[in-house]
Each structure stands twice: as structure tokens, then as C-alpha cells.
Amino acid sequence: MVIRYNLLLIPFTIFFFYIVTFASEKEPGYVPPAGFVPDNDTAVKIAEAVAIPIYGKAKIEKEKPLSAELKGDVWTVTGTFHGNMFFGARGGVVIVEISKRDGRIISVIHEK
């Protein structure tokens, strides 16, 4: 009886590992040659969409225009500081880093 149970367990185990290994593999999806974030306008729109829920629309609106700079495969989107640094203006700007290839948000910070 124990031998029969073990003989049934072996094919089930092999089948299980086959399903887990091969059925879970996904075919690679399409990635545009220029990446999902091909230009600075797209990077700025993504940064706004991410920053507004975190910091609020009013705060991000005060930091416009946002500018984007590409270094390697990472867009760095930065807000504009409108205060006068010579007269002790305080505050900072939002900085969002976005992967050009897949649109992944790498970091979101707001300087003080």
C-alpha cells in the first residue's frame, strides 16, 4: 500500500513542478525602442501624476514649470523654485526619478 502511494506521488510531483516552472513563464511584452517614457513631456506628466497625490495639487502647481533631464536610462523631473534665495526664502522642490525603459518610479522626494 505504501509503495503504491509513493508511485502515485512521483508523477504528481513531476507534473506539479512542470506546471509551476513552465506555466508561470510569461512571454516578454512589447517594449518601445525609445522606452515607455520617450521624452521629457511624458516624464513631466508622469511626475505630476505621482507627486500630486503625495504633496497636493496646490504645492505642485506652485513649482511649475517642472523640468525633465535624462541621464542614462533615468529621467529626473524637478520642480522650479520661485523664491528669492538672497532674501532668505525657504522651501524646496519636488524631485521624481523615472525609468525611461519601463516607466517605473525610482524615487519621489521633496527638498526642504
Secondary structure, DSSP 8 states (H G I E B T S, - for coil): -HHHHHHHHHHHHHHHHHIIIIIT--------TT-SS-SHHHHHHHHHHHHHHHH-HHHHHHT-S-EEEEETTEEEEE----S-GGGT-----EEEEEETTT--EEEEEE--
